[in-house]
Amino acid sequence: ALVRQAVDKYAENFRDFDLVGSDEQVNYLKNRLNLLSLKSGEHWKTTFARIINEYFKTGNAFIVKFRGGNFADTKRALYKNNPYPIGMLALISAERLEPVFNNKHRFVGWRLEEFSVN
């Protein structure tokens, strides 16, 4: 119980944050993060607070980025080698991930665990 209270208190200290930098940089980031919020339906500060809380609780936070979007500011540039811009960020629970290994039994990444509802 004491460890849980300490983790919760530590994570709570990071819930009230703001972006720091030049006005131009901060405005660009806030506008971009607001566009990400439109796609996910969750305010970006809430998403970041959940990521910070998960990181302090488990020591890791799995963030999935979805590329592409329907908004004018998230359209892909005309350059062929550029990936689509990030359209949304989502926090994924570690219990939903399973490791992926290559044919030499070396870790290469993570895959979302498939589940079915019966």
Secondary structure as UniProt FT lines:
FT   HELIX           2..13
FT   HELIX           23..40
FT   HELIX           44..58
FT   STRAND          62..67
FT   HELIX           72..74
FT   TURN            80..81
FT   STRAND          86..92
FT   HELIX           94..96
FT   STRAND          97..101
FT   TURN            103..104
FT   STRAND          107..112
//
